[in-house]
Amino acid sequence: MIAESIGIGLGGLVLLLLWAIENQYRGRPGNQLSLKFEQWQGEFLAADHYQLVGEGVFVNETSTLEIMVPEVEVEVELLSKGSLEGVSWKTRVVPLHSDVPSRADDYWFAYIVKVGKQTRFKISVDITGPNLDRVQTAWIKVNYVTYGPEGRIPKTGHSVYSLQYPDGSELPAGREAEGARVFPIPTHILTDQDDPVAVVERYVLPHAQPGDMVTIGETPIALMQGRLRHPTTVKPGWVAKRICYYFLPTSSLATACGMQTLVDLVGPVRVVFAFVVGAIAKALLRKPGVFYQLAGEQARLIDDVTGTLPPFDQFIVLGPEKPEQVVAKIKEKTGLSAAIVDVNDLKAVKILAATPELSTELLTQALRSNPAGNADEQTPIVLIRPQG
């Protein structure tokens, strides 16, 4: 009996110890090394030679752990209005460590990013060939390996850079809408290198008249805020894998990664609660849409893969952050009344944020025909000129 009691006691102690170790493990940060991009600049060195240069920054976000970076390489994908035949490109990665010089042969030697520290590296992309004026966008993919407490983990960071910009000196032809004339404004491919105010100043302000108002799509605003995730960085959990099956195939929440993005934003408890209550409301009360009301605004705004124009069709794009502050800043800096909107080809117009003086009725009427388009028109801004 004594031995049996001791055995049970030791077994319980072992289980308790294992539980404590597992609990502590789950709370550890692991290989938390983030990658950020800064200071992109591009220029034509010759008619057939374009050079793009930027910097990457590895940041160790842990408070107690060192993370090693044994491998870094760069891939580039170019998007063009025409064929890329005859166009070639070469990439180079140069370490800019503050404590160790780079090698002349460009070999990336394994480097330790110490606790709470960061290190930088330079990326250069040389593009050569004919008709480079057709090349619109460079999608830079940095493949790197983190080596630390969770072992060897391959990761990829993404940055998109626009190479071509519309002239913008002439106002495009407008079209009649109810109570207004609307002008879809073409821009370059908007990325996190852009600022909404600067974009309005560049493409809209030279053509604006007193009383004009400007609207920007919610997805372009989110892209400029860097609110996007590549599916390879999303790890679907139990909740996302199961609940996504109950959404229509056309929904951005109908995939495990799309649903997990929402779970990461609002938490699994809120998503499960919204799903259960929404299902009951739909089945018993014949009241659809309750899930989206309870899950929060982002549930409606997430665009899954294929939801926007290339190369962002490969990403999950979230809804914009603090849209009220964005329109207020546009108004302050440009004097134009502004709104951020979500419009589709089904004549549905949702106004996420607008400066106080704007008439929501006029906005809805003017945008009902979706003048910005839902394909790759590349006209994310609409100038609205009230008539009468």
C-alpha positions in Angstrom: 0.0 0.0 0.0 2.8 2.4 0.9 4.6 1.6 -2.3 1.4 2.0 -4.3 0.7 5.3 -2.6 4.3 6.5 -3.3 3.9 5.3 -7.0 0.7 7.3 -7.4 2.2 10.3 -5.7 5.3 10.2 -8.0 3.1 9.6 -11.0 1.0 12.6 -10.1 4.1 14.7 -9.5 5.6 13.7 -12.9 2.3 14.7 -14.6 2.2 18.0 -12.8 5.8 18.7 -13.8 5.1 17.8 -17.4 2.0 20.0 -17.4 4.1 22.9 -16.0 6.8 22.4 -18.7 4.2 22.3 -21.4 2.4 25.3 -20.1 5.7 27.3 -19.9 6.6 26.1 -23.4 3.4 27.3 -24.9 4.1 30.7 -23.4 7.6 31.0 -24.8 8.1 33.3 -27.8 10.0 30.9 -30.0 11.7 32.2 -33.1 10.2 35.6 -33.1 12.3 37.4 -35.6 10.3 39.9 -37.8 11.3 41.3 -41.1 10.6 44.9 -42.2 11.4 46.7 -45.4 12.5 50.3 -45.7 13.9 53.0 -48.0 13.0 51.5 -51.4 14.2 53.6 -54.3 14.2 52.9 -58.0 15.6 54.6 -61.0 16.4 54.1 -64.7 20.2 53.9 -65.1 19.6 53.6 -68.8 16.7 52.9 -71.1 17.2 49.2 -70.8 18.4 49.1 -67.1 16.3 49.8 -64.1 17.8 49.5 -60.6 15.7 49.0 -57.4 17.4 49.3 -54.0 16.0 48.9 -50.5 16.8 47.7 -47.1 15.5 44.9 -45.0 15.6 44.9 -41.2 15.6 41.8 -39.0 14.2 42.5 -35.5 14.5 40.1 -32.6 11.2 40.6 -30.8 12.0 38.3 -27.9 13.1 39.5 -24.5 15.4 36.7 -23.5 16.4 34.7 -26.6 18.9 35.0 -29.3 17.8 34.1 -32.9 20.2 33.1 -35.6 19.8 33.8 -39.3 21.9 31.3 -41.2 20.4 31.8 -44.7 18.9 34.7 -46.7 18.1 34.9 -50.4 15.9 37.1 -52.6 13.4 36.2 -55.3 11.7 38.8 -57.6 8.6 38.4 -59.7 7.8 41.2 -62.2 4.4 42.2 -63.4 4.0 43.8 -66.7 1.4 45.1 -69.2 3.1 43.0 -71.9 5.5 40.1 -72.4 8.6 39.9 -70.3 10.5 38.1 -73.0 14.1 39.3 -73.2 13.8 40.9 -69.7 16.1 39.6 -67.0 17.0 40.5 -63.5 19.7 39.9 -61.0 19.4 40.3 -57.2 22.1 41.0 -54.6 21.9 40.8 -50.8 24.6 42.7 -48.8 24.7 42.4 -44.9 24.8 45.7 -43.1 25.6 44.3 -39.6 26.9 47.0 -37.3 29.5 44.7 -35.7 30.7 42.5 -38.6 31.7 43.6 -42.1 30.1 42.0 -45.2 32.1 39.6 -47.4 33.3 40.6 -50.8 31.8 37.4 -52.4 28.2 38.3 -51.1 28.1 35.1 -49.0 25.5 35.4 -46.2 27.3 34.1 -43.1 25.1 32.8 -40.2 24.5 35.8 -38.0 23.1 36.0 -34.4 20.5 38.7 -33.7 20.9 39.4 -30.0 18.1 39.9 -27.5 16.0 43.0 -28.4 18.4 44.0 -31.2 18.1 44.3 -34.9 20.3 44.0 -38.0 20.0 45.4 -41.5 20.8 44.2 -45.0 20.7 45.9 -48.5 18.7 44.5 -51.4 19.4 45.5 -54.9 17.5 44.3 -58.0 18.9 45.1 -61.5 16.4 44.7 -64.3 17.6 44.8 -67.9 16.0 44.3 -71.2 13.7 46.0 -73.8 10.4 47.7 -73.2 11.0 48.2 -69.4 8.4 51.0 -69.5 5.9 48.2 -69.5 7.1 46.7 -66.3 4.7 47.9 -63.6 5.5 46.2 -60.4 8.3 44.2 -58.6 7.2 41.7 -56.0 10.2 41.1 -53.8 10.3 37.9 -51.7 13.0 37.4 -49.1 13.4 33.8 -48.1 15.2 33.4 -44.8 15.8 30.8 -42.2 15.5 31.4 -38.4 17.4 29.1 -36.1 16.6 29.1 -32.4 14.4 27.6 -29.7 11.9 26.1 -32.2 14.6 24.7 -34.4 15.2 25.6 -38.0 12.2 27.4 -39.5 12.0 28.7 -43.1 10.2 32.0 -43.5 9.4 34.5 -46.3 8.9 38.3 -46.2 7.2 40.2 -48.9 7.4 43.7 -50.3 5.8 45.1 -53.4 7.2 48.1 -55.3 5.6 50.1 -58.1 7.9 51.0 -61.0 5.5 52.9 -63.2 3.3 55.9 -62.4 0.5 57.4 -64.5 1.1 60.9 -65.7 -2.0 62.2 -64.0 -1.8 65.6 -65.7 -5.2 65.3 -67.3 -8.5 64.5 -65.6 -10.0 61.3 -67.0 -13.3 61.4 -68.7 -16.1 61.4 -66.2 -19.5 59.8 -66.3 -22.9 60.8 -65.2 -24.3 59.5 -61.9 -27.4 60.4 -59.9 -26.9 63.9 -58.6 -23.2 64.1 -59.6 -20.5 63.5 -62.1 -17.9 60.9 -61.2 -14.3 60.6 -62.3 -12.5 57.3 -61.7 -8.9 58.3 -61.1 -6.1 55.9 -62.3 -3.0 55.5 -60.0 0.0 53.3 -59.8 -0.2 50.0 -57.9 -0.6 51.2 -54.3 1.5 49.6 -51.7 2.7 50.1 -48.2 5.3 52.5 -49.6 2.4 54.9 -50.2 0.5 57.3 -48.0 -3.2 58.1 -48.7 -2.8 61.9 -48.4 0.2 61.9 -50.8 -1.8 59.8 -53.3 -4.7 62.2 -53.2 -2.4 65.2 -53.5 -0.7 63.6 -56.5 -3.6 62.4 -58.5 -6.7 64.3 -57.4 -5.8 67.7 -56.0 -4.6 69.2 -59.3 -8.1 68.6 -60.8 -10.3 69.4 -57.8 -12.9 72.2 -57.7 -14.7 73.7 -54.8 -17.4 71.3 -53.5 -15.7 68.2 -54.9 -15.3 65.1 -52.7 -13.0 62.1 -53.0 -13.6 58.4 -52.1 -11.0 55.7 -51.8 -11.7 52.0 -51.7 -11.2 50.2 -48.4 -8.8 47.6 -49.9 -6.3 50.2 -51.3 -6.3 51.9 -47.9 -5.6 48.6 -46.2 -2.7 47.9 -48.7 -1.2 51.3 -48.0 -1.4 50.5 -44.2 0.4 47.1 -44.8 -2.6 45.2 -43.6 -2.1 42.0 -45.5 -0.8 38.5 -44.8 0.5 35.8 -47.1 -1.2 32.5 -46.5 2.1 30.8 -45.8 2.3 32.9 -42.6 -1.1 31.9 -41.4 -1.4 28.7 -39.3 -5.1 27.6 -39.2 -6.2 26.2 -35.8 -9.0 23.9 -34.7 -11.7 26.6 -34.8 -10.8 28.0 -38.3 -10.5 24.6 -39.9 -14.0 23.6 -38.8 -16.1 26.7 -38.9 -14.9 27.8 -42.4 -16.9 24.9 -44.0 -20.2 26.5 -43.0 -19.7 29.6 -45.1 -20.6 30.1 -48.8 -17.7 29.3 -51.2 -17.7 32.9 -52.3 -17.0 34.2 -48.8 -13.5 35.2 -47.7 -14.1 33.2 -44.5 -14.7 29.9 -46.4 -11.1 28.9 -46.2 -9.1 27.9 -43.2 -6.6 30.7 -43.7 -9.2 33.4 -44.3 -11.1 32.3 -41.1 -7.9 32.1 -39.1 -7.1 35.6 -40.0 -10.3 36.7 -38.4 -9.6 34.4 -35.4 -6.2 36.1 -35.0 -7.9 39.5 -35.0 -10.8 39.0 -32.6 -10.0 35.7 -30.8 -11.4 32.2 -31.1 -14.0 32.7 -28.3 -15.7 35.6 -30.1 -15.7 33.7 -33.5 -17.3 30.6 -31.9 -19.8 32.7 -30.0 -20.7 34.6 -33.2 -21.0 31.4 -35.2 -23.3 29.6 -32.7 -25.6 32.6 -32.1 -25.6 33.4 -35.9 -26.5 29.8 -36.8 -29.4 29.8 -34.3 -30.7 33.2 -35.5 -30.6 32.0 -39.1 -32.2 28.7 -38.5 -34.9 29.6 -36.0 -35.5 33.3 -36.6 -34.7 33.4 -40.3 -32.4 36.3 -39.6 -29.1 36.2 -41.6 -26.0 38.3 -41.0 -25.9 37.9 -37.2 -22.5 36.3 -37.4 -21.0 39.4 -39.0 -22.6 41.7 -36.5 -21.2 39.8 -33.6 -17.8 38.9 -35.1 -17.0 42.6 -35.7 -16.4 44.9 -38.7 -13.3 43.0 -39.9 -15.4 39.9 -40.6 -17.0 41.7 -43.5 -13.9 43.4 -44.7 -11.3 40.6 -45.0 -10.5 39.8 -48.7 -9.1 36.3 -49.2 -6.8 35.2 -52.0 -8.1 36.3 -55.4 -9.9 39.2 -53.7 -7.9 42.0 -55.3 -5.6 42.9 -58.1 -2.2 41.2 -58.7 0.1 40.7 -57.0 -2.1 41.2 -54.0 -4.4 38.5 -55.3 -1.9 36.1 -53.6 -2.5 37.6 -50.2 -5.2 37.9 -47.5 -6.0 41.6 -47.2 -7.6 42.8 -43.9 -9.9 45.8 -43.6 -8.4 49.2 -43.0 -7.4 50.4 -39.6 -8.8 53.6 -38.1 -10.5 54.8 -41.3 -12.0 57.9 -39.5 -8.5 59.2 -38.9 -7.5 58.6 -42.5 -10.4 60.7 -43.9 -9.8 63.4 -41.3 -6.2 63.7 -42.3 -7.1 63.9 -46.0 -9.5 66.7 -45.3 -6.9 68.5 -43.1 -4.1 68.3 -45.6 -6.0 68.7 -48.9 -9.2 70.5 -48.0 -11.2 67.8 -49.8 -14.2 66.1 -48.2 -13.3 62.4 -48.1 -14.7 58.9 -47.6 -13.5 55.4 -47.4 -15.9 53.0 -49.1 -16.6 49.4 -49.9 -18.5 49.1 -53.2 -19.3 46.1 -55.4 -21.0 45.3 -58.7 -24.2 44.3 -57.0 -24.9 48.1 -56.3 -24.0 47.7 -52.6 -22.3 50.7 -51.1 -20.9 50.7 -47.6 -19.3 53.8 -46.2 -16.7 52.9 -43.6 -15.8 56.5 -42.7 -16.5 59.9 -44.1 -15.8 63.5 -43.1 -18.8 65.0 -41.2 -20.0 67.3 -43.9 -20.5 64.6 -46.5 -24.0 63.5 -47.5 -24.2 59.7 -47.3 -27.2 59.8 -49.6 -25.3 61.6 -52.3 -22.3 59.3 -51.9 -24.4 56.2 -52.2 -26.2 57.5 -55.3 -22.9 58.5 -57.0 -21.2 55.2 -56.2 -24.0 52.7 -56.8 -22.8 52.0 -60.4 -19.3 51.1 -58.9 -17.3 53.6 -61.1 -14.0 52.4 -59.6 -14.6 48.8 -60.8 -14.0 45.4 -59.2 -11.4 44.1 -61.6 -7.9 45.4 -62.4 -9.0 48.9 -63.6 -6.4 50.4 -61.2 -8.8 53.3 -60.4 -9.0 53.0 -56.6 -10.0 56.7 -56.2 -13.2 58.4 -57.4 -13.6 62.1 -57.6 -17.2 63.1 -57.1 -18.5 66.5 -58.5 -22.0 67.3 -57.3 -24.3 68.6 -60.0 -27.1 71.2 -59.6 
